[in-house]
């Protein structure tokens, strides 16, 4: 099932300098993804940042979509 991150993530220049955050919080997507990458479980992230599992999944969906749109240019030396 595809997660519609747009319902749970907001980007507002007045909140955290425009970084994507969980709506209604100041919890940045990068902190959630970083916590998971650092070995935290979804349950630990939810407890630590007082967010719901659906919001963690929205953060992951946002990161996935953003990375899929990113272009890298290889430069040879």
N, C-alpha and C positions, 0 to 999 in steps of 0.2 A: 504494500500500500504506500503510495506516494504521500509524503508529508507536505502540507501547504505551509511553508515557513512564514509566508507573508501575513498570516493571521497572528503570529506570535513574536515576530521580530520587527523592530522598528529602527529606522535610521533618521535621527533628528539632530541637526547641528547644535541644538541647545542641550542635548544630553550626551555626556561623555565625548564631547568634541565631534559628534557625528558618527561615532563607531556604532556598528550594529549591536543592539542590546535586546534582551527579553522585554517585551512591552510591559510597561508599568513598573519596571525595575531599572536599576543602573548596572545590571549584570551583563558585561559584554560577551558576545559570542566567542571571542578569542579566549576568554577565561574558561568558559565551559569546555571548549574543544581542547584547550591546553591541559585542563584537569584530567580529562579522559586520556589524553596522550601520555600524561605523566603517571598513569596507572590507577587513577580513581575509578570507582564503579559509578554507574549511573545513579545508584542509590546514594552514594557518598556525595556526588555533585549536587543532587537534589537537596540533601540535608544541609550541606555546607552553604549553599547559596539561596536556600529557601525557594526553590523553583520546582516545577512538576516535571515528570518524565517526558511528557509531550513537548515541553519547552526545550529539554535537552535534545530530543530528536529533531525539533525544528532548527536548533543551532547546527546540528550535524547536516541537515538537509541544506541549510543556507551555505555552509562551508563547501559542501559537495557541488552545489550549483555554481558558486563563485569560482571555484577551482576549475570547473569544466569550461568556463568561459575565458579563463586566463590563457594567454599566449606567451610562449617562451621562444626566444630567438637564440639559437646556438651560434656561438662565435668561436671560430677556430683561431688558434694562436699561430 
